[in-house]
């Protein structure tokens, strides 16, 4: 369980050149078939339970638009959490982009349900100086879908290369609609399959699209920072003393968390007000709305 001493055999996607080229280029990379289907089904079952609990708890599920929610979780309640953070591709990506002292700061999941609308194009937080002036990525988001994503399920859509865009004059997270035609021209939809892991810069302009199916599309989210990033301030990662002590030192040093005697309800801070309304499926530039 030491992510720093696991050496993948040969896949090209594990090399620093491939990792850095993808994340500094498009802002998005993926590792196909990283986990077996049965493992993903267990992840999905855990998320179903946690989502039900979050909906019943005041403030437990943050709305991100109509019938679209984000939930932060206690990692130890996810049976596969250690498998995720020790996966050799995840560790290789973190080391290549964030350095040897990377820190896990967020664990949660998104659930776009039936009827979820297009989100406005956005990034997940304002661009830090490390990226805007220093041209360096100091945070990453990893995603694991729990279902095979189809076109009608509201797939994730990115505008490659836009992690470097300076939104000066706009909202720091929500580009003006005058910029949308460029994102529409660049847009790539990601039809992830069960077992895939993706990594992206949360600064790359992206959106969830309209879910026109009768199924939800839950996706696990892992947030990781370089030592100089401050995204831990937006989250409340908690581990119980027993769980924390059970982890090897090599793993503990990569986790920024509160160590507690008993897990406490998470008061979520990462509200994104601009996502609460959603955009109707026809409301693209040139199509009204």
C-alpha positions in Angstrom: 0.0 0.0 0.0 2.9 2.4 -0.6 2.0 4.5 -3.7 5.5 5.8 -3.9 7.1 2.3 -4.4 4.7 0.7 -6.9 6.3 0.6 -10.3 3.9 -0.1 -13.2 5.2 -2.5 -15.8 5.1 -0.9 -19.2 2.0 1.0 -20.1 2.8 4.2 -22.0 0.1 6.2 -20.1 2.2 5.8 -16.9 5.1 7.8 -18.2 5.8 11.3 -17.1 5.9 12.4 -20.8 2.4 11.1 -21.5 1.0 12.4 -18.2 2.5 15.9 -18.4 1.8 16.1 -22.1 -1.9 15.3 -21.6 -2.6 17.4 -18.6 -0.5 20.4 -19.7 -2.0 20.0 -23.2 -5.7 19.0 -23.3 -6.0 19.2 -19.5 -7.5 15.7 -19.4 -6.1 12.1 -19.5 -7.5 8.7 -18.7 -6.5 5.2 -17.8 -8.8 2.6 -19.3 -9.8 -0.6 -17.5 -8.0 0.4 -14.3 -10.4 -1.6 -12.1 -12.5 -4.7 -12.7 -16.2 -4.3 -13.2 -17.1 -6.1 -10.0 -15.0 -3.6 -8.0 -16.8 -0.7 -9.7 -20.2 -2.2 -8.8 -19.2 -2.3 -5.2 -18.1 1.4 -5.5 -21.5 2.2 -7.0 -23.3 0.4 -4.2 -21.4 2.3 -1.6 -22.2 5.6 -3.3 -25.9 4.7 -3.5 -26.0 4.2 0.3 -24.1 7.4 0.9 -26.2 9.4 -1.5 -29.4 8.3 0.2 -28.0 9.3 3.6 -26.8 12.7 2.3 -30.2 13.5 0.8 -31.7 12.9 4.3 -29.2 15.1 6.1 -29.6 18.9 5.9 -26.8 20.3 3.8 -25.6 16.7 3.0 -26.0 17.0 -0.7 -25.1 20.2 -2.5 -27.2 21.0 -5.5 -25.3 21.8 -8.7 -28.3 22.5 -10.9 -31.7 20.8 -11.4 -31.5 17.1 -10.2 -27.7 17.3 -10.0 -25.9 16.9 -6.7 -22.4 16.8 -5.2 -21.7 15.0 -1.9 -18.5 15.0 0.1 -17.8 11.7 2.0 -15.8 10.1 4.8 -13.3 8.1 2.9 -13.4 5.1 5.2 -17.0 4.6 4.4 -16.0 3.8 0.8 -14.8 0.2 0.7 -12.4 0.8 -2.3 -10.8 4.1 -1.1 -7.4 2.6 -0.5 -7.5 0.8 -3.8 -8.1 4.2 -5.5 -5.4 6.2 -3.8 -2.8 3.4 -4.1 -3.6 2.7 -7.8 -0.2 3.0 -9.6 -1.6 5.2 -12.3 -3.1 7.6 -9.8 0.1 7.8 -7.9 2.2 8.2 -11.1 -0.1 11.1 -12.2 0.1 12.8 -8.8 3.9 12.6 -8.7 4.4 13.8 -12.2 2.2 16.9 -11.9 2.1 17.7 -8.2 5.5 16.4 -7.1 6.4 13.8 -4.5 4.7 15.6 -1.6 1.2 15.7 -3.2 -1.8 15.8 -0.8 -5.2 14.2 -1.0 -7.7 16.8 0.1 -11.1 15.8 -1.2 -13.3 12.7 -1.6 -16.8 12.9 -2.9 -19.1 12.1 -5.8 -21.4 13.8 -8.3 -24.8 12.5 -9.3 -26.4 13.9 -12.4 -29.9 12.4 -12.3 -32.6 12.2 -15.0 -33.6 15.7 -16.1 -30.3 17.3 -15.1 -29.7 20.2 -17.5 -26.6 21.5 -19.3 -24.4 23.3 -16.9 -22.9 26.6 -18.0 -19.3 26.4 -19.1 -17.1 26.8 -16.0 -14.0 25.9 -14.0 -14.3 24.6 -10.5 -12.4 27.4 -8.8 -10.6 30.6 -9.7 -7.2 30.2 -11.4 -4.4 30.4 -8.8 -1.3 32.5 -9.4 0.8 29.3 -9.8 -1.1 28.6 -13.0 -2.0 32.1 -14.2 1.5 33.6 -13.8 3.7 30.5 -13.1 2.1 28.3 -15.9 2.0 25.4 -13.4 -0.8 23.1 -12.4 -1.0 22.6 -8.7 -4.2 20.6 -8.3 -5.9 17.7 -10.0 -9.3 16.0 -9.9 -9.7 12.3 -10.5 -13.0 10.8 -11.6 -14.3 7.2 -11.6 -17.7 6.5 -13.2 -19.9 3.8 -11.7 -21.8 3.2 -14.9 -21.0 3.0 -18.6 -21.8 6.5 -19.9 -23.9 6.9 -23.0 -24.7 10.0 -25.0 -28.1 10.4 -23.4 -26.9 10.2 -19.8 -25.4 13.7 -19.7 -21.7 13.0 -20.3 -19.0 15.2 -19.0 -17.8 17.7 -21.7 -14.5 19.6 -21.7 -12.9 22.3 -23.9 -9.3 21.0 -24.2 -6.5 23.4 -23.4 -8.6 26.0 -21.6 -7.0 25.4 -18.3 -4.6 28.3 -19.4 -7.4 30.7 -20.3 -7.2 34.0 -18.5 -10.8 35.1 -17.6 -9.9 38.6 -16.7 -12.9 40.8 -17.0 -15.3 37.8 -16.5 -16.4 36.0 -13.4 -13.2 34.0 -12.4 -15.0 30.7 -12.7 -17.8 31.4 -15.3 -16.7 32.7 -18.7 -18.9 35.2 -20.4 -21.3 33.8 -23.0 -19.4 35.7 -25.6 -16.6 33.0 -25.1 -19.0 30.0 -25.4 -18.7 29.6 -29.2 -15.0 28.7 -28.8 -15.8 26.2 -26.1 -18.6 24.7 -28.3 -16.1 24.3 -31.2 -13.5 22.6 -28.9 -15.9 20.5 -26.9 -15.2 16.8 -26.3 -17.7 14.5 -24.6 -16.2 11.8 -22.4 -18.1 8.5 -22.6 -16.3 6.8 -19.8 -16.8 3.1 -19.0 -16.9 1.2 -15.8 -13.3 0.6 -14.7 -11.9 3.8 -16.2 -10.1 6.5 -14.2 -9.7 10.0 -15.6 -7.5 12.9 -14.3 -8.0 16.5 -15.2 -7.2 20.0 -14.2 -10.3 21.4 -12.6 -9.3 24.7 -14.3 -10.0 23.3 -17.8 -13.3 24.8 -18.9 -16.0 22.1 -18.7 -19.6 21.3 -18.0 -22.0 18.4 -17.3 -24.5 18.0 -20.2 -28.2 17.3 -20.0 -29.2 13.9 -18.8 -32.0 12.9 -21.1 -32.1 9.3 -19.9 -34.0 7.6 -17.1 -30.7 6.7 -15.3 -28.4 8.6 -12.9 -24.7 8.9 -13.7 -22.8 8.8 -10.4 -19.1 9.5 -10.5 -16.5 9.4 -7.7 -14.3 12.5 -7.3 -10.8 12.6 -5.7 -9.1 16.0 -5.2 -5.4 16.2 -4.9 -3.1 19.2 -4.3 0.5 20.2 -4.6 1.9 21.5 -1.3 1.3 25.1 -2.3 -2.3 24.7 -3.3 -5.1 25.6 -0.8 -8.1 23.5 -1.9 -8.1 21.7 1.4 -9.5 24.9 2.9 -12.8 24.2 1.0 -13.2 20.6 2.3 -13.3 18.7 5.6 -11.7 15.3 5.0 -12.0 13.3 8.2 -10.5 10.0 9.2 -11.2 8.2 12.5 -8.1 7.6 14.7 -8.4 3.9 14.2 -8.6 4.1 10.4 -5.8 6.7 10.3 -3.5 4.6 12.5 -4.1 1.5 10.3 -2.6 3.2 7.3 1.1 3.0 6.6 3.2 6.1 7.1 3.9 6.3 3.4 0.1 6.7 2.7 -0.7 9.0 5.7 1.8 11.6 4.5 -0.2 12.1 1.3 -3.5 12.8 3.1 -4.6 16.2 4.5 -7.4 15.5 7.0 -8.8 15.9 10.5 -8.2 12.9 12.7 -11.3 12.4 14.8 -12.6 10.0 17.5 -15.9 9.8 15.7 -16.9 10.8 12.2 -18.8 14.1 12.2 -21.3 15.4 9.6 -19.5 17.2 6.8 -20.4 20.9 6.4 -19.7 21.4 2.8 -18.0 24.6 1.8 -17.5 24.1 -2.0 -20.8 25.6 -3.1 -20.8 26.9 -6.7 -23.7 29.4 -6.9 -23.4 29.8 -10.7 -24.4 26.1 -11.2 -27.6 26.2 -9.3 -29.9 27.2 -12.2 -28.6 25.0 -15.1 -29.0 25.8 -18.8 -31.8 24.3 -20.8 -30.6 21.8 -23.5 -31.3 24.2 -26.3 -29.7 27.2 -24.7 -26.4 27.2 -26.6 -25.0 30.2 -28.2 -27.0 31.0 -31.4 -29.9 28.9 -30.1 -31.6 31.3 -27.8 -31.7 31.3 -24.0 
